[in-house]
Amino acid sequence: MKSNRVINRHRKEQLTETIPHPSLSKEERARQHQQDKEFIKAMNELTTKAGLLSDDPYFGGV
């Protein structure tokens, strides 16, 4: 019977490999933060308009 140790180790290395992200400048981080806030606000408005939030215990919402 063949050993799978070498193959398994290689697969684990592939799964745990991280992709380096470039460092963002202070301005880029601030811009990204603002975009994130705008997205969250838009999603909250959509959720409210669609009636997806409920205080009904059956649905477990707000």
N, CA, C, O and CB atoms as a CASP TS submission, in Angstrom:
PFRMAT TS
TARGET T0000
AUTHOR 0000-0000-0000
METHOD Language model
MODEL 1
PARENT N/A
ATOM      1  N   MET     1       0.849  -1.180   0.000  1.00  0.00           N
ATOM      2  CA  MET     1       0.000   0.000   0.000  1.00  0.00           C
ATOM      3  C   MET     1       0.890   1.238   0.000  1.00  0.00           C
ATOM      4  O   MET     1       1.879   1.296   0.731  1.00  0.00           O
ATOM      5  CB  MET     1      -0.963   0.001   1.224  1.00  0.00           C
ATOM      6  N   LYS     2       0.546   2.206  -0.804  1.00  0.00           N
ATOM      7  CA  LYS     2       1.319   3.444  -0.887  1.00  0.00           C
ATOM      8  C   LYS     2       0.950   4.371   0.260  1.00  0.00           C
ATOM      9  O   LYS     2      -0.182   4.375   0.744  1.00  0.00           O
ATOM     10  CB  LYS     2       1.086   4.144  -2.238  1.00  0.00           C
ATOM     11  N   SER     3       1.922   5.145   0.677  1.00  0.00           N
ATOM     12  CA  SER     3       1.682   6.140   1.715  1.00  0.00           C
ATOM     13  C   SER     3       1.211   7.441   1.069  1.00  0.00           C
ATOM     14  O   SER     3       1.717   7.841   0.021  1.00  0.00           O
ATOM     15  CB  SER     3       2.963   6.376   2.564  1.00  0.00           C
ATOM     16  N   ASN     4       0.257   8.083   1.690  1.00  0.00           N
ATOM     17  CA  ASN     4      -0.270   9.350   1.180  1.00  0.00           C
ATOM     18  C   ASN     4       0.323  10.546   1.910  1.00  0.00           C
ATOM     19  O   ASN     4      -0.156  11.667   1.739  1.00  0.00           O
ATOM     20  CB  ASN     4      -1.783   9.375   1.301  1.00  0.00           C
ATOM     21  N   ARG     5       1.327  10.336   2.699  1.00  0.00           N
ATOM     22  CA  ARG     5       1.885  11.421   3.509  1.00  0.00           C
ATOM     23  C   ARG     5       2.376  12.591   2.662  1.00  0.00           C
ATOM     24  O   ARG     5       2.063  13.741   2.968  1.00  0.00           O
ATOM     25  CB  ARG     5       3.025  10.899   4.357  1.00  0.00           C
ATOM     26  N   VAL     6       3.121  12.326   1.625  1.00  0.00           N
ATOM     27  CA  VAL     6       3.677  13.393   0.799  1.00  0.00           C
ATOM     28  C   VAL     6       2.550  14.163   0.120  1.00  0.00           C
ATOM     29  O   VAL     6       2.578  15.393   0.084  1.00  0.00           O
ATOM     30  CB  VAL     6       4.654  12.821  -0.254  1.00  0.00           C
ATOM     31  N   ILE     7       1.585  13.473  -0.404  1.00  0.00           N
ATOM     32  CA  ILE     7       0.467  14.121  -1.088  1.00  0.00           C
ATOM     33  C   ILE     7      -0.337  14.960  -0.100  1.00  0.00           C
ATOM     34  O   ILE     7      -0.684  16.100  -0.408  1.00  0.00           O
ATOM     35  CB  ILE     7      -0.441  13.072  -1.769  1.00  0.00           C
ATOM     36  N   ASN     8      -0.641  14.423   1.076  1.00  0.00           N
ATOM     37  CA  ASN     8      -1.426  15.150   2.068  1.00  0.00           C
ATOM     38  C   ASN     8      -0.703  16.400   2.546  1.00  0.00           C
ATOM     39  O   ASN     8      -1.336  17.438   2.736  1.00  0.00           O
ATOM     40  CB  ASN     8      -1.743  14.251   3.250  1.00  0.00           C
ATOM     41  N   ARG     9       0.604  16.323   2.744  1.00  0.00           N
ATOM     42  CA  ARG     9       1.365  17.483   3.187  1.00  0.00           C
ATOM     43  C   ARG     9       1.306  18.576   2.120  1.00  0.00           C
ATOM     44  O   ARG     9       1.160  19.755   2.443  1.00  0.00           O
ATOM     45  CB  ARG     9       2.832  17.093   3.490  1.00  0.00           C
ATOM     46  N   HIS    10       1.418  18.185   0.858  1.00  0.00           N
ATOM     47  CA  HIS    10       1.361  19.150  -0.245  1.00  0.00           C
ATOM     48  C   HIS    10      -0.008  19.822  -0.294  1.00  0.00           C
ATOM     49  O   HIS    10      -0.089  21.034  -0.491  1.00  0.00           O
ATOM     50  CB  HIS    10       1.664  18.457  -1.591  1.00  0.00           C
ATOM     51  N   ARG    11      -1.071  19.065  -0.122  1.00  0.00           N
ATOM     52  CA  ARG    11      -2.422  19.634  -0.126  1.00  0.00           C
ATOM     53  C   ARG    11      -2.602  20.611   1.028  1.00  0.00           C
ATOM     54  O   ARG    11      -3.194  21.676   0.854  1.00  0.00           O
ATOM     55  CB  ARG    11      -3.478  18.519  -0.044  1.00  0.00           C
ATOM     56  N   LYS    12      -2.094  20.255   2.203  1.00  0.00           N
ATOM     57  CA  LYS    12      -2.230  21.134   3.367  1.00  0.00           C
ATOM     58  C   LYS    12      -1.505  22.452   3.119  1.00  0.00           C
ATOM     59  O   LYS    12      -2.011  23.513   3.482  1.00  0.00           O
ATOM     60  CB  LYS    12      -1.678  20.449   4.639  1.00  0.00           C
ATOM     61  N   GLU    13      -0.335  22.397   2.509  1.00  0.00           N
ATOM     62  CA  GLU    13       0.409  23.618   2.205  1.00  0.00           C
ATOM     63  C   GLU    13      -0.378  24.500   1.241  1.00  0.00           C
ATOM     64  O   GLU    13      -0.380  25.723   1.383  1.00  0.00           O
ATOM     65  CB  GLU    13       1.787  23.277   1.610  1.00  0.00           C
ATOM     66  N   GLN    14      -1.040  23.898   0.272  1.00  0.00           N
ATOM     67  CA  GLN    14      -1.830  24.669  -0.681  1.00  0.00           C
ATOM     68  C   GLN    14      -3.017  25.339   0.000  1.00  0.00           C
ATOM     69  O   GLN    14      -3.352  26.476  -0.331  1.00  0.00           O
ATOM     70  CB  GLN    14      -2.315  23.773  -1.816  1.00  0.00           C
ATOM     71  N   LEU    15      -3.652  24.664   0.934  1.00  0.00           N
ATOM     72  CA  LEU    15      -4.833  25.206   1.601  1.00  0.00           C
ATOM     73  C   LEU    15      -4.492  26.311   2.586  1.00  0.00           C
ATOM     74  O   LEU    15      -5.295  27.222   2.792  1.00  0.00           O
ATOM     75  CB  LEU    15      -5.570  24.107   2.314  1.00  0.00           C
ATOM     76  N   THR    16      -3.319  26.248   3.196  1.00  0.00           N
ATOM     77  CA  THR    16      -2.964  27.234   4.213  1.00  0.00           C
ATOM     78  C   THR    16      -2.175  28.404   3.647  1.00  0.00           C
ATOM     79  O   THR    16      -1.817  29.326   4.379  1.00  0.00           O
ATOM     80  CB  THR    16      -2.170  26.577   5.308  1.00  0.00           C
ATOM     81  N   GLU    17      -1.906  28.371   2.364  1.00  0.00           N
ATOM     82  CA  GLU    17      -1.144  29.441   1.735  1.00  0.00           C
ATOM     83  C   GLU    17      -1.950  30.739   1.749  1.00  0.00           C
ATOM     84  O   GLU    17      -3.133  30.743   1.407  1.00  0.00           O
ATOM     85  CB  GLU    17      -0.761  29.058   0.292  1.00  0.00           C
ATOM     86  N   THR    18      -1.315  31.830   2.140  1.00  0.00           N
ATOM     87  CA  THR    18      -2.005  33.117   2.166  1.00  0.00           C
ATOM     88  C   THR    18      -1.548  33.973   0.998  1.00  0.00           C
ATOM     89  O   THR    18      -0.409  33.879   0.542  1.00  0.00           O
ATOM     90  CB  THR    18      -1.756  33.848   3.498  1.00  0.00           C
ATOM     91  N   ILE    19      -2.446  34.795   0.534  1.00  0.00           N
ATOM     92  CA  ILE    19      -2.141  35.699  -0.570  1.00  0.00           C
ATOM     93  C   ILE    19      -1.750  37.040   0.032  1.00  0.00           C
ATOM     94  O   ILE    19      -2.538  37.634   0.769  1.00  0.00           O
ATOM     95  CB  ILE    19      -3.357  35.844  -1.555  1.00  0.00           C
ATOM     96  N   PRO    20      -0.560  37.525  -0.265  1.00  0.00           N
ATOM     97  CA  PRO    20      -0.158  38.817   0.305  1.00  0.00           C
ATOM     98  C   PRO    20      -0.977  39.958  -0.290  1.00  0.00           C
ATOM     99  O   PRO    20      -1.192  40.021  -1.500  1.00  0.00           O
ATOM    100  CB  PRO    20       1.339  39.066   0.068  1.00  0.00           C
ATOM    101  N   HIS    21      -1.424  40.849   0.573  1.00  0.00           N
ATOM    102  CA  HIS    21      -2.169  42.025   0.134  1.00  0.00           C
ATOM    103  C   HIS    21      -1.266  43.243   0.265  1.00  0.00           C
ATOM    104  O   HIS    21      -0.548  43.384   1.255  1.00  0.00           O
ATOM    105  CB  HIS    21      -3.482  42.208   0.962  1.00  0.00           C
ATOM    106  N   PRO    22      -1.300  44.110  -0.717  1.00  0.00           N
ATOM    107  CA  PRO    22      -0.460  45.305  -0.608  1.00  0.00           C
ATOM    108  C   PRO    22      -0.954  46.200   0.524  1.00  0.00           C
ATOM    109  O   PRO    22      -2.153  46.285   0.788  1.00  0.00           O
ATOM    110  CB  PRO    22      -0.447  46.085  -1.939  1.00  0.00           C
ATOM    111  N   SER    23      -0.026  46.853   1.176  1.00  0.00           N
ATOM    112  CA  SER    23      -0.392  47.776   2.243  1.00  0.00           C
ATOM    113  C   SER    23      -1.110  48.977   1.650  1.00  0.00           C
ATOM    114  O   SER    23      -0.706  49.514   0.618  1.00  0.00           O
ATOM    115  CB  SER    23       0.854  48.224   3.040  1.00  0.00           C
ATOM    116  N   LEU    24      -2.180  49.389   2.318  1.00  0.00           N
ATOM    117  CA  LEU    24      -2.936  50.539   1.841  1.00  0.00           C
ATOM    118  C   LEU    24      -2.466  51.791   2.559  1.00  0.00           C
ATOM    119  O   LEU    24      -2.103  51.754   3.735  1.00  0.00           O
ATOM    120  CB  LEU    24      -4.449  50.329   2.049  1.00  0.00           C
ATOM    121  N   SER    25      -2.480  52.892   1.835  1.00  0.00           N
ATOM    122  CA  SER    25      -2.119  54.160   2.456  1.00  0.00           C
ATOM    123  C   SER    25      -3.261  54.597   3.368  1.00  0.00           C
ATOM    124  O   SER    25      -4.351  54.026   3.341  1.00  0.00           O
ATOM    125  CB  SER    25      -1.814  55.249   1.379  1.00  0.00           C
ATOM    126  N   LYS    26      -2.994  55.599   4.160  1.00  0.00           N
ATOM    127  CA  LYS    26      -4.001  56.107   5.089  1.00  0.00           C
ATOM    128  C   LYS    26      -5.235  56.595   4.332  1.00  0.00           C
ATOM    129  O   LYS    26      -6.364  56.357   4.762  1.00  0.00           O
ATOM    130  CB  LYS    26      -3.417  57.245   5.948  1.00  0.00           C
ATOM    131  N   GLU    27      -5.024  57.271   3.214  1.00  0.00           N
ATOM    132  CA  GLU    27      -6.130  57.780   2.405  1.00  0.00           C
ATOM    133  C   GLU    27      -6.948  56.636   1.795  1.00  0.00           C
ATOM    134  O   GLU    27      -8.177  56.693   1.756  1.00  0.00           O
ATOM    135  CB  GLU    27      -5.597  58.694   1.296  1.00  0.00           C
ATOM    136  N   GLU    28      -6.248  55.596   1.319  1.00  0.00           N
ATOM    137  CA  GLU    28      -6.943  54.455   0.729  1.00  0.00           C
ATOM    138  C   GLU    28      -7.772  53.715   1.776  1.00  0.00           C
ATOM    139  O   GLU    28      -8.892  53.287   1.495  1.00  0.00           O
ATOM    140  CB  GLU    28      -5.939  53.498   0.078  1.00  0.00           C
ATOM    141  N   ARG    29      -7.223  53.562   2.987  1.00  0.00           N
ATOM    142  CA  ARG    29      -7.971  52.919   4.071  1.00  0.00           C
ATOM    143  C   ARG    29      -9.207  53.730   4.428  1.00  0.00           C
ATOM    144  O   ARG    29     -10.277  53.164   4.652  1.00  0.00           O
ATOM    145  CB  ARG    29      -7.082  52.739   5.311  1.00  0.00           C
ATOM    146  N   ALA    30      -9.069  55.053   4.483  1.00  0.00           N
ATOM    147  CA  ALA    30     -10.201  55.923   4.802  1.00  0.00           C
ATOM    148  C   ALA    30     -11.270  55.824   3.715  1.00  0.00           C
ATOM    149  O   ALA    30     -12.463  55.783   4.016  1.00  0.00           O
ATOM    150  CB  ALA    30      -9.733  57.387   4.963  1.00  0.00           C
ATOM    151  N   ARG    31     -10.843  55.784   2.455  1.00  0.00           N
ATOM    152  CA  ARG    31     -11.782  55.659   1.340  1.00  0.00           C
ATOM    153  C   ARG    31     -12.498  54.311   1.395  1.00  0.00           C
ATOM    154  O   ARG    31     -13.709  54.239   1.186  1.00  0.00           O
ATOM    155  CB  ARG    31     -11.049  55.822  -0.007  1.00  0.00           C
ATOM    156  N   GLN    32     -11.757  53.256   1.673  1.00  0.00           N
ATOM    157  CA  GLN    32     -12.350  51.921   1.772  1.00  0.00           C
ATOM    158  C   GLN    32     -13.342  51.860   2.932  1.00  0.00           C
ATOM    159  O   GLN    32     -14.413  51.263   2.812  1.00  0.00           O
ATOM    160  CB  GLN    32     -11.252  50.852   1.951  1.00  0.00           C
ATOM    161  N   HIS    33     -12.981  52.476   4.043  1.00  0.00           N
ATOM    162  CA  HIS    33     -13.866  52.512   5.206  1.00  0.00           C
ATOM    163  C   HIS    33     -15.166  53.246   4.865  1.00  0.00           C
ATOM    164  O   HIS    33     -16.249  52.804   5.247  1.00  0.00           O
ATOM    165  CB  HIS    33     -13.161  53.193   6.402  1.00  0.00           C
ATOM    166  N   GLN    34     -15.055  54.358   4.151  1.00  0.00           N
ATOM    167  CA  GLN    34     -16.238  55.123   3.755  1.00  0.00           C
ATOM    168  C   GLN    34     -17.119  54.306   2.811  1.00  0.00           C
ATOM    169  O   GLN    34     -18.343  54.319   2.941  1.00  0.00           O
ATOM    170  CB  GLN    34     -15.823  56.446   3.084  1.00  0.00           C
ATOM    171  N   GLN    35     -16.510  53.605   1.875  1.00  0.00           N
ATOM    172  CA  GLN    35     -17.276  52.760   0.956  1.00  0.00           C
ATOM    173  C   GLN    35     -17.994  51.649   1.721  1.00  0.00           C
ATOM    174  O   GLN    35     -19.143  51.325   1.421  1.00  0.00           O
ATOM    175  CB  GLN    35     -16.351  52.156  -0.121  1.00  0.00           C
ATOM    176  N   ASP    36     -17.315  51.071   2.701  1.00  0.00           N
ATOM    177  CA  ASP    36     -17.930  50.022   3.513  1.00  0.00           C
ATOM    178  C   ASP    36     -19.132  50.562   4.278  1.00  0.00           C
ATOM    179  O   ASP    36     -20.173  49.909   4.348  1.00  0.00           O
ATOM    180  CB  ASP    36     -16.905  49.430   4.490  1.00  0.00           C
ATOM    181  N   LYS    37     -18.988  51.761   4.853  1.00  0.00           N
ATOM    182  CA  LYS    37     -20.091  52.370   5.596  1.00  0.00           C
ATOM    183  C   LYS    37     -21.281  52.637   4.683  1.00  0.00           C
ATOM    184  O   LYS    37     -22.427  52.397   5.064  1.00  0.00           O
ATOM    185  CB  LYS    37     -19.634  53.673   6.260  1.00  0.00           C
ATOM    186  N   GLU    38     -21.008  53.137   3.466  1.00  0.00           N
ATOM    187  CA  GLU    38     -22.079  53.408   2.508  1.00  0.00           C
ATOM    188  C   GLU    38     -22.791  52.117   2.101  1.00  0.00           C
ATOM    189  O   GLU    38     -24.014  52.091   1.965  1.00  0.00           O
ATOM    190  CB  GLU    38     -21.517  54.118   1.266  1.00  0.00           C
ATOM    191  N   PHE    39     -22.024  51.060   1.910  1.00  0.00           N
ATOM    192  CA  PHE    39     -22.611  49.771   1.550  1.00  0.00           C
ATOM    193  C   PHE    39     -23.507  49.254   2.671  1.00  0.00           C
ATOM    194  O   PHE    39     -24.621  48.796   2.416  1.00  0.00           O
ATOM    195  CB  PHE    39     -21.509  48.747   1.237  1.00  0.00           C
ATOM    196  N   ILE    40     -23.029  49.326   3.899  1.00  0.00           N
ATOM    197  CA  ILE    40     -23.817  48.864   5.044  1.00  0.00           C
ATOM    198  C   ILE    40     -25.105  49.670   5.162  1.00  0.00           C
ATOM    199  O   ILE    40     -26.171  49.110   5.415  1.00  0.00           O
ATOM    200  CB  ILE    40     -22.999  48.972   6.345  1.00  0.00           C
ATOM    201  N   LYS    41     -25.004  50.980   4.980  1.00  0.00           N
ATOM    202  CA  LYS    41     -26.189  51.836   5.052  1.00  0.00           C
ATOM    203  C   LYS    41     -27.193  51.449   3.964  1.00  0.00           C
ATOM    204  O   LYS    41     -28.391  51.352   4.230  1.00  0.00           O
ATOM    205  CB  LYS    41     -25.792  53.325   4.913  1.00  0.00           C
ATOM    206  N   ALA    42     -26.707  51.230   2.745  1.00  0.00           N
ATOM    207  CA  ALA    42     -27.585  50.848   1.637  1.00  0.00           C
ATOM    208  C   ALA    42     -28.250  49.498   1.909  1.00  0.00           C
ATOM    209  O   ALA    42     -29.437  49.326   1.634  1.00  0.00           O
ATOM    210  CB  ALA    42     -26.791  50.792   0.318  1.00  0.00           C
ATOM    211  N   MET    43     -27.499  48.551   2.440  1.00  0.00           N
ATOM    212  CA  MET    43     -28.070  47.243   2.747  1.00  0.00           C
ATOM    213  C   MET    43     -29.094  47.338   3.868  1.00  0.00           C
ATOM    214  O   MET    43     -30.110  46.643   3.834  1.00  0.00           O
ATOM    215  CB  MET    43     -26.970  46.260   3.127  1.00  0.00           C
ATOM    216  N   ASN    44     -28.843  48.184   4.859  1.00  0.00           N
ATOM    217  CA  ASN    44     -29.811  48.382   5.938  1.00  0.00           C
ATOM    218  C   ASN    44     -31.105  48.977   5.403  1.00  0.00           C
ATOM    219  O   ASN    44     -32.192  48.566   5.809  1.00  0.00           O
ATOM    220  CB  ASN    44     -29.225  49.287   7.026  1.00  0.00           C
ATOM    221  N   GLU    45     -30.995  49.946   4.491  1.00  0.00           N
ATOM    222  CA  GLU    45     -32.186  50.549   3.891  1.00  0.00           C
ATOM    223  C   GLU    45     -32.960  49.518   3.069  1.00  0.00           C
ATOM    224  O   GLU    45     -34.188  49.465   3.133  1.00  0.00           O
ATOM    225  CB  GLU    45     -31.796  51.748   3.008  1.00  0.00           C
ATOM    226  N   LEU    46     -32.243  48.706   2.302  1.00  0.00           N
ATOM    227  CA  LEU    46     -32.884  47.664   1.507  1.00  0.00           C
ATOM    228  C   LEU    46     -33.609  46.670   2.407  1.00  0.00           C
ATOM    229  O   LEU    46     -34.739  46.276   2.121  1.00  0.00           O
ATOM    230  CB  LEU    46     -31.848  46.937   0.637  1.00  0.00           C
ATOM    231  N   THR    47     -32.964  46.271   3.483  1.00  0.00           N
ATOM    232  CA  THR    47     -33.560  45.326   4.423  1.00  0.00           C
ATOM    233  C   THR    47     -34.823  45.901   5.041  1.00  0.00           C
ATOM    234  O   THR    47     -35.822  45.200   5.195  1.00  0.00           O
ATOM    235  CB  THR    47     -32.561  44.954   5.517  1.00  0.00           C
ATOM    236  N   THR    48     -34.775  47.180   5.396  1.00  0.00           N
ATOM    237  CA  THR    48     -35.937  47.836   5.990  1.00  0.00           C
ATOM    238  C   THR    48     -37.083  47.928   4.984  1.00  0.00           C
ATOM    239  O   THR    48     -38.226  47.611   5.313  1.00  0.00           O
ATOM    240  CB  THR    48     -35.561  49.235   6.496  1.00  0.00           C
ATOM    241  N   LYS    49     -36.778  48.364   3.755  1.00  0.00           N
ATOM    242  CA  LYS    49     -37.819  48.502   2.724  1.00  0.00           C
ATOM    243  C   LYS    49     -38.447  47.158   2.366  1.00  0.00           C
ATOM    244  O   LYS    49     -39.649  47.075   2.115  1.00  0.00           O
ATOM    245  CB  LYS    49     -37.236  49.147   1.467  1.00  0.00           C
ATOM    246  N   ALA    50     -37.633  46.116   2.344  1.00  0.00           N
ATOM    247  CA  ALA    50     -38.127  44.793   1.963  1.00  0.00           C
ATOM    248  C   ALA    50     -38.882  44.120   3.105  1.00  0.00           C
ATOM    249  O   ALA    50     -39.509  43.079   2.912  1.00  0.00           O
ATOM    250  CB  ALA    50     -36.969  43.909   1.517  1.00  0.00           C
ATOM    251  N   GLY    51     -38.821  44.714   4.289  1.00  0.00           N
ATOM    252  CA  GLY    51     -39.516  44.134   5.434  1.00  0.00           C
ATOM    253  C   GLY    51     -38.879  42.855   5.926  1.00  0.00           C
ATOM    254  O   GLY    51     -39.567  41.960   6.417  1.00  0.00           O
ATOM    255  N   LEU    52     -37.566  42.765   5.795  1.00  0.00           N
ATOM    256  CA  LEU    52     -36.872  41.550   6.205  1.00  0.00           C
ATOM    257  C   LEU    52     -36.619  41.489   7.707  1.00  0.00           C
ATOM    258  O   LEU    52     -36.258  40.434   8.228  1.00  0.00           O
ATOM    259  CB  LEU    52     -35.567  41.440   5.471  1.00  0.00           C
ATOM    260  N   LEU    53     -36.801  42.599   8.404  1.00  0.00           N
ATOM    261  CA  LEU    53     -36.630  42.604   9.852  1.00  0.00           C
ATOM    262  C   LEU    53     -37.994  42.468  10.505  1.00  0.00           C
ATOM    263  O   LEU    53     -38.968  43.081  10.069  1.00  0.00           O
ATOM    264  CB  LEU    53     -35.913  43.898  10.332  1.00  0.00           C
ATOM    265  N   SER    54     -38.052  41.669  11.538  1.00  0.00           N
ATOM    266  CA  SER    54     -39.318  41.439  12.212  1.00  0.00           C
ATOM    267  C   SER    54     -39.074  41.249  13.697  1.00  0.00           C
ATOM    268  O   SER    54     -38.056  40.684  14.098  1.00  0.00           O
ATOM    269  CB  SER    54     -40.045  40.220  11.619  1.00  0.00           C
ATOM    270  N   ASP    55     -40.013  41.722  14.520  1.00  0.00           N
ATOM    271  CA  ASP    55     -39.912  41.478  15.954  1.00  0.00           C
ATOM    272  C   ASP    55     -40.744  40.256  16.342  1.00  0.00           C
ATOM    273  O   ASP    55     -40.929  39.973  17.526  1.00  0.00           O
ATOM    274  CB  ASP    55     -40.370  42.719  16.750  1.00  0.00           C
ATOM    275  N   ASP    56     -41.239  39.541  15.347  1.00  0.00           N
ATOM    276  CA  ASP    56     -42.003  38.324  15.584  1.00  0.00           C
ATOM    277  C   ASP    56     -41.058  37.232  16.091  1.00  0.00           C
ATOM    278  O   ASP    56     -40.070  36.929  15.423  1.00  0.00           O
ATOM    279  CB  ASP    56     -42.739  37.866  14.288  1.00  0.00           C
ATOM    280  N   PRO    57     -41.335  36.633  17.257  1.00  0.00           N
ATOM    281  CA  PRO    57     -40.440  35.603  17.800  1.00  0.00           C
ATOM    282  C   PRO    57     -40.292  34.395  16.869  1.00  0.00           C
ATOM    283  O   PRO    57     -39.282  33.693  16.922  1.00  0.00           O
ATOM    284  CB  PRO    57     -40.953  35.138  19.151  1.00  0.00           C
ATOM    285  N   TYR    58     -41.281  34.154  16.029  1.00  0.00           N
ATOM    286  CA  TYR    58     -41.210  33.030  15.099  1.00  0.00           C
ATOM    287  C   TYR    58     -40.033  33.185  14.140  1.00  0.00           C
ATOM    288  O   TYR    58     -39.359  32.206  13.818  1.00  0.00           O
ATOM    289  CB  TYR    58     -42.518  32.906  14.311  1.00  0.00           C
ATOM    290  N   PHE    59     -39.787  34.403  13.686  1.00  0.00           N
ATOM    291  CA  PHE    59     -38.717  34.656  12.725  1.00  0.00           C
ATOM    292  C   PHE    59     -37.393  34.966  13.391  1.00  0.00           C
ATOM    293  O   PHE    59     -36.354  34.879  12.736  1.00  0.00           O
ATOM    294  CB  PHE    59     -39.098  35.789  11.821  1.00  0.00           C
ATOM    295  N   GLY    60     -37.385  35.321  14.655  1.00  0.00           N
ATOM    296  CA  GLY    60     -36.150  35.584  15.378  1.00  0.00           C
ATOM    297  C   GLY    60     -35.408  36.813  14.906  1.00  0.00           C
ATOM    298  O   GLY    60     -34.179  36.850  14.974  1.00  0.00           O
ATOM    299  N   GLY    61     -36.107  37.806  14.434  1.00  0.00           N
ATOM    300  CA  GLY    61     -35.470  39.047  13.983  1.00  0.00           C
ATOM    301  C   GLY    61     -35.156  39.957  15.149  1.00  0.00           C
ATOM    302  O   GLY    61     -34.880  39.496  16.256  1.00  0.00           O
ATOM    303  N   VAL    62     -35.200  41.234  14.895  1.00  0.00           N
ATOM    304  CA  VAL    62     -34.900  42.275  15.857  1.00  0.00           C
ATOM    305  C   VAL    62     -35.486  41.908  17.147  1.00  0.00           C
ATOM    306  O   VAL    62     -35.354  42.652  18.119  1.00  0.00           O
ATOM    307  CB  VAL    62     -35.401  43.619  15.414  1.00  0.00           C
TER
END
